[in-house]
Amino acid sequence: MPKWLKISLKIVGGVVLLFVLIIVGATVYISFNKAKVLKMVNEQLSKSVDGTLVIGDMKPNFFRGLPNVSITLQNVLVRDKQFEKHKHTLLNAKSFNVSLNTLSLFKGTIDINHIAISDADIDLFTDSTGYSNTAVFKKDNKQVKDNKSESSSATQLKNFSFDDVNFTVDNRKDNKLFNFSINDLKGNMAYPDSGWRANFHLDVLAKSMAFNTKKGSFIKNKKLNGNFSAGYNEDKGIISVKVTPLNIGGDPFIVNAVFRTKKEPTTFTINLVANQLLWKHASNLLAANIQTSLNMFNLDKPIDVTAAINGSFGGGSDPLLYVTAKVKDNKLTIPGGIIDNCNFSGVFTNQYAKNKEISDANSVIKLTKFTGTYNHLPFTIDTGSVLNLEKPVATGNFRSNFPAADLNWFLEDNVAKFSGGTADINLRYRADVVDYKINKPFVNGSINLKNTDLYYLPRGLKLTNTSFSLNFVKDDLILKNIHLQSGKSVVNMEGRVNNFLNLYYDAPEKILLTWQIHSPALYLGEFMGFLSERKTAPKTKSRGNSGNFIDQLGNVLEKGRAEMHMQINKVYYKKFMATDAHADLLTTENGILIQNVGVKHAGGTLKMNGRVTQGDKLNRFAVNTVVSNVNMPEFFRAFNNFALKDFTADNLKGYLSAKTNISGSVTDAGNLVPRSLNGNLDVSLRDAALLNFQPLQGVGKFVFPFRDLKNIQIPKLDAHFIVNGDMITIKPMEVSSSVLNVDVEGVYGLTRGTNIALDIPLRNPKDDFKITDSEERRKKRFKGIVVHVRAHEEDGKIKIGWNKNHK
């Protein structure tokens, strides 16, 4: 072995031996001077304590603190002077290990380089008046600075560790409670001129992190694990903390925090970043008042989240939150539905208005570039917001373009079915949020459908090649460019509802839709669905005023009214055809009010006013009509002979004018119900003829066997009838014809009960038309023999006989 190596080994061995001798000496010194050293430790620690400091026992640890001397303080208690009042012990440690600088110890001073606390409780308590048990550490700084010996012995902690420590900050004044169960905390510190720096590992269970105990705790019962780096700038009073990553509840977060200690109370800013965080995991990290709201929703896939938390350890207010989230190709579950293919960027803050306090009422959720598919309807919300989480209000811009048939999923087969064509929606909406559902949305914008086939379910009405535009302008609804086609009917419409949005939910029965309608050809038979009673929605749907837009749409269509001003070139109904038709119709919840109806028909005109009341299968009507100079055969054929069997268009010739006040019933198919007519009928005939009318032919065979009653010319006839079901009362009527004159009075039964009295002069009146003097013609009318006969029903047949009751 070289000489230099031998010398080196001897030097190293001597140093090691000296070091061991020093440690042994220190340990022996502490063992034999235990009371003195314990007193020195108590005195050193008591310099920073204004209260009670109790150390139960002290034991040296030979190797634990090398090269320093390590001692373990057992059963350490630190209490402030008001402990008996509030009963909160600041420190209760079963084991408090202190590493002492060996050289300082021999000098008679204590320099603590390392502290290890285990099996301990640290309780920082502040009562409702603001008093804190941390007052135990308050000292007169000036006195310390003036004492050089004390200043020179000030402790700078180099290393620290906590094991099985329960740490609590209980602030009753500001309603704050922070409670952490520290499983493992290990670190070291350095002291540059500006303050200190620390690096440590933390493994802790957060039992409570309540900035406001009335609203619950953040990260409640979540494990925190990570490696921290921290620093303190004494000049600025700023503590900065960074950890990458900090695992919270098993999810990794990038955390940066700043604590500002210059002012009271201490304020803080905490920034967190989490990539690929599940919604439920994020929600479970928040306070109960926020968590309850967020748990009503869910996102299936992880999202990217950032959060900035700004607050203070005093004041009792909530911290300021600013949370962002990015969602891509996700599935969003909301109360009452699911949004697929969901994408958006979101922001939440609980201080929307900067000049107002932090609160739920001043909170906002903002969503930008929100796209998704709801009930097969793709949509985009450029910017959407939910304001005031106490009484939430949702606002935003909603846009969508899709095949019209996709509306069938949205309407749930409750209002209409669509096929073919496209739909385009562009709306600005504002709505209350009740029980986390959109309620009573108020909208502005437009809804456009083009070239679609529509089956309107409540009325069983099928429309083809349909287009329309709904425009919401302020509170009004304006309908434009409406084109409807049903079979051979074509209808073009424009309409308006004033104050629509205010009435839509709260008073649908007050809604009045005013239509301007034009049609080149309208076939009424294709719209018979409007005569039938409206088919109601399924029993599961509420028919009361609903906050749901689609449910309420059916309610509005059922209860709302429509005022229609119609101009129709040609109207067809079965055998009826009219031209130049115009009408004003008002629909109600249970019928139709008909006003100012006018048409040209059968060479004359018809005018009508009335009402149709819908019922179960049968529909009641009551109409007043004025018929002017219509061709009788054509007129009777058009109206199916008004349900008469023995008196039809084949029996008539000439022109008819009439005034009626008639009520009756029609079926859902538009057919007149037999024996349902009631009312009055005033008839005026000109240039008329009665052809092959069997009742008169029967009379002719009995009274005038040699006269031809098949073609009875009637230049003029005025008559009044009363209709009561299948009975028609004929008021006294004078019939002056080319074949005979007859006075008629009685009852004609459509099915039974005919009883008609006829006074018939026997003279032949065929040349009476040559008499130009009307008075002379009237006097001559009943000259000669007059036969009084009665036509009455017996056993279902009409019998003709003498009228024995004639006076």
Secondary structure, 3 states (H helix, E strand, C coil): CCHHHHHHHHHHHHHHHHHHHHHHHHHHHHHHCHHHHHHHHHHHHHCCCCEEEEEEEEEEECCCCCCCEEEEEEEEEEEECCHHHHCCCCEEEEEEEEEECHHHHHCCCCCEEEEEEEEEEEEEEECCCCCEHHHHHCCCHHHHHHCHHHHHCCCCCCEEEEEEEEEEEEECCCCEEEEEEEEEEEEEEECCCCEEEEEEEEEEEEEEEECECCCECCCCCEEEEEEEEEEEECCCCEEEEEEEEEEECCEEEEEEEEEECCCCCCEEEEEEEEEEECHHHHHCCCCHHHHHHHCCCEECCCEEEEEEEEEECCCCCCCEEEEEEEEEEEEEEECCEEEEEEEEEEEEECCCCCCCCCCCCCCEEEEEEEEEEECCEEEEEEEEEEECCCCCEEEEEEEEEEEHHHHHHHHCCCCEEEECCEEEEEEEEEEEEECCEEEEEEEEEEEEEEEEEEEEHHHCEEEEEEEEEEEEECCEEEEEEEEEEECCEEEEEEEEECCHHHHHCCCHHHCEEEEEEEEEEEEHHHHHHHCCCCCCCCCCCCCCCCCCHHHHHHHHHHHCEEEEEEEEEEEEECCEEEEEEEEEEEEECCEEEEEEEEEEECCEEEEEEEEEEECCCEEEEEEEEEEEEEEHHHHHHHCHHHHCCCCCHHHEEEEEEEEEEEEEEEECCCCECCCCCEEEEEEEEEEEEEECCHHHHHHHHHHCCCCCCCEEEEEEEEEEEEEECCEEEEEEEEEECCCCEEEEEEEEECCCCCEEEEEEECCCCCCHHHCCCHHHHHHHCCCCCEEEEEEEEECCEEEEEECCCCC
